[in-house]
Amino acid sequence: MARQYPLSCPGHTRPVVHLHYSGITNNRFYFITASKDGKPMLRQGDTGDWIGTFEGHKGAVWGACLNSDASRAATGAADFTAKVWDALSGQIIHSFTHKHIVKPVDFSPSNQLLLTGCNDKLLRVFDLSKPDVEPQMLEGHNSSLRCAVWISNNIVASCAEDCEVRIWDVRTSKTVTVVPTDNPVMSMEMSRDGELLTVVNGKLVTFIRTSSYEKTKTFTMPMSMYSASLHPSKSCFVAGGEDFKLYKFDFEDGKELESYKGHFGPVHCVRYSPDGEVYCSGSEDGTVRLWLNTVGKTYGLWRNPGDS
């Protein structure tokens, strides 16, 4: 197996618990990281170069996301607020007060709505064009929210500390269906084409088709995983968890393709870049690392000696 040389992105002083990539805009893309140090950071997507730090939270930041063109960022934190930021200036645009810790945040595909999940068991939908209006509430979970993503401009998916994925129609504020899982869900990601949800629960990574809300594949991992991400081409997926390693698996049969160790603590989050050339991981060790999807390829800051 070729040797993987990950890029390390220093800056955080406490565990990195979540990260999110923007879409590609003007041939560029970015990612944002959430950390218990309370200082979410914006970085260049292909190199990990630091761009800026969002200053304003007064507690651990549990969730962070960028809108499609990376002009806005959103964060959820232990200070009971979700904030929307100007990603170019780093200034706070909106601060939405909740009744408990805010964890997941996600912009709708239209970028007009913000979805938040809170430890008070409620999902909230904020209309960013009317920030002073009370948010729409989605009520039905029996425990603290862990994950929440938009499937379309009208449909969202959420997971709490129970064993289910709940699908909602925001037009009616009602649950459409509930997909049971074998274990509590630790991570959930929407595929780039919007067709699959990648759901991590215990030692299982489950893929749910968004057209039918049926499980299409479930693979058993070597140990408990905390996060997984599907390649934009759906050829493979990566996962990380409690043994400090990053794993890559074939999407068709779940066969392990590669595994690498670089972190010095459990891996809390991993996501593929929108071009599929790299994947990014965040860990209990407080570091963010970028990994080449095709080891040995010349890309970003990596250079293959044979290409010179």
QUIDA-V870839 format. One line per field, one symbol per residue. phi: phi as a letter, one per 30 degrees, with the letter a starting at -180 (. if undefined). A space follows every 10 residues. Layout:
BEGIN
phi=???
END
This chain:
BEGIN
phi=.ddccdcccd kdcbeccaaa cdddbhibab bbbcbddibd bcbddccidd cacdcldcae ccbaacddci dbbbbbbddi bcbcbdddci ddcbbcdcca dccdbadded icbccbbbdd iccbccdddb dddeddcccl dcaddcbabd cbdcbbbbbc dccacccbcd dcicddabcd bdbedcabbd dddicbccbc bidcccccdd dbicdcabbc cdadccaabc dedidabcab adciccbcbd ddbiddcaab cadcaeddab bddddidbbc bbbediccbc bddcdjddah ddbdedcd
END
